[in-house]
Amino acid sequence: MAKLSYKERKKLPKATFAIPGERKYPLPDKSHARNALSRVSAFGSPSEKKTVRAKVHAKFPSIGGARHDHSGPDNNMKSNRRR
């Protein structure tokens, strides 16, 4: 991820941020978008998580899309065990 200096961040338009009112989670490129998803997952409120995922997916459809359900039979450790 490219470093975003204070001056560069300050120059970004509000629309570049996932939460523009607070200028949180800048999304100038894919690496920042991935980082925003990671940070909001760890530290964001449920509403922030929903907003950031939606903004990332809108700007970069290849990332931040629907969450995957990992509870299926292929991912269940017990069902993959030999008997």
Protein Blocks (a to p, Z undefined) as FASTA:
>chain_A
ZZddfklmmmpcfklpmblmnopaiafbfklmmmmmmmmmmmmcfklmmmmmmmmmmmmm
mgoiacddfkbfklmmklmpcZZ
